[in-house]
Amino acid sequence: VFSSLELCGRWRNFSSSNSVMAFKYLLPLLLLSLLVANCASRPLYRLPSEAKHATKKPLQTSRPYNLAHRGSNGELPEETAPAYMRAIEEGADFIETDILSSKDGVLICHHDVNLDDTTDVADHKEFADRKRTYEVQGMNMTGFFTVDFTLKELKTLGAKQRYPFRDQQYNGKFPIITFDEYISIALDAPRVVGIYPEIKNPVFMNQQVKWADGKKFEDKFVETLKKYGYKGSYLSEDWLKQPIFIQSFAATSLVYISNMTDSPKLFLIDDVTILTEDTNKTYAEITSDAYLDYIKPYVIGIGPWKDTIVPVNNNRLMTPTDLVARAHSRNLQVHPYTYRNENQFLHLEFNQDPYLEYDYWLNKIGVDGLFTDFTGSLHNYQELKSPLPQQQ
C-alpha cells in the first residue's frame, strides 16, 4: 500500500508520459490512500452526533424489522464499528448489540462475557495471567473475561470473526467499541436507524463490577441511553426520532428498569429446557400463558430462539408451536433469532436458499422482525417482496 506522498510522486512521474493511463489507474489509489489517511486522523464517528433528524429519511414501520444481529457480522467481525456501519449501508432498520462492562465500569459492546472466541486476547502475552474461572449462568467457564480488563486494555485487543468458515481477513483490525461509540454510529447514520441493545448477563456483571456511586449495571445502561436522548413509548414522536428496543434474557432487569425508562422492551427467550439466569424458572415456564400475562405490562414483545417457535428434528422443521399466536393475542411483537445464510444453518426445507427461509418466517409464521447476520440479503428480499411506499 502506497503512502499519499508516494502516490503523488508516482502520479507526477507517470502522468507526464501518459495522462490518460495515470488517471485510469492511479487516481483511484490516490483517493483510497487519502481516505485512509483521513480516517486515521479522526474517528469514524462523532460524540455526540451532529446530524439533524429533520434531514433524515425516517425509519420504516410498514413491514417487519430488519434487525442487524451484532452488525453485519456475516461479513465483518461482530460488534465492531465497521460491522455496524456495513449493516446500516445494507439497509438494516436496527443495529443490535450486547452490552457488558469493563473492569473499570465502562459499558462496552461484546457478546460473550469472555474474550476468547471473538478477540485476539490469546496473542497478547502481557495478559497471559488474566485467565480466570467464573461461574456464569450456573456453569463454570474458564477464559479471559471483560470484567478483568480496563477499557484501555480492551482497546488494545483486535476483534476476530467467530466462525472459521467466514471471512477471516479482518481479524485483529478493529477494536472493541463502547456503548457510547455504538450509539454514535446510529445517530450519525444518514437516515434514522434504531438501536437494539441487550442488557447482557446482568447477574454476572453486578457480581463482578462495582460502580463507585453504588449504581447497578442496569442503572448505568439506562443512564447512557438517557444521555443521548432515547425516550418515548413505541411509535411515539420521541421514539420515531431515535428508535430503540431494549432487550434482555433477564426478566428481572426489564422489570427493574420499567420505572426508569418508557422505551419499549423485549424479553428474550432461549431453548425451553434452559434455566433463566435470574430466576429458577426454565424458558418452558417463561413461555406459559401465566408468565406472558405477567410480563406483558413491562414489554412490547418477545425475542425467542427460532427453534422455540418451530422445533427442529434432524435438520427438518416440525409442527410450529402456538407461541407466536399466543404472543400476538396479547399484542406482543415477536422478533426471533438468528437467521444466517450459510448452508449449515439452513434447514432442509429451504434448499440452501435464505430467501425461502425469510419467506417462511415472515409470511407463514408471521413474525414482526428478524435478527439476521446478513442484513443485506434480508433487505434485498423485502425490497423484492414488499417494497416500501414512496414516501418512506
C-alpha angles and dihedrals in degrees: 000000000000123000119239091256092049091051092048090053093048089047092055094047095044098041093057090065102032117010095176094053090044092054093046099049110021103039094069089050091048092051091047091050092050090049092052091046091050092049090050091056097051137027120266089238138033131230112246108013118254094198119115118232093214091065096050131095107248128246112271113241101169098088137031115295124262102222114195103219105219087335123292089327094159085074106026136028109286125262094012127129093250091050091054094043091050091051090053090049090051094054106264116167093205133017112218127211143170118232122214133155136248122227090265093052101259114144113236138181110249132127104212124054085226127058101218104099102040107032138052092243091130089064092057104088091185088070098045092113093055095081110121142171117230135170108246120180091343096311132097112245126187124200144075112318130203090230091065095057131070118229090254090056093045090053090062091063123089122224119236137195112271098213120059092213092062128081110294099183094100096052112133095008101100129053132224109270132216127243088252092054092049091052090049091055090057094044092049094051115120090240133030108287123180128224125224109191123179125217091227124205093337094175092057093041092053091048095051106032124057119191117214094234093054093249124145129238090258091053092054090047093055093041089058092051092049091049089063096043102256109159143120138083122276113300093001118139091257092048094050090054092052109012118203142167118193114209138187142160086219111082091190090062092052091049091046094056095042092097092044101056137015093206111127117267134202127203113222120220126203132191107320092240095058124096117236114247095236103038138036092246128109120228087250087066090041091059095051120117090248093055094044087054089050096049096040096089090056103044141045094211152339132259108208129182101256093238088061088062097040113020118219130215122184089347092303125116117249128201110306117248121235094248095112092048092048091048093048091048086061092047091251120146120230120219108174126193148255125012118177131176099218119107094239089062097045117088118232095257090066095060093221090301116125090194089064090052092050090048092051095050099041099040107026103030092031104216124173101227141357131224104219136176088209107055093169095061093047090048091050091049093051093046088055097044104029112013116192122257114266094252090060 
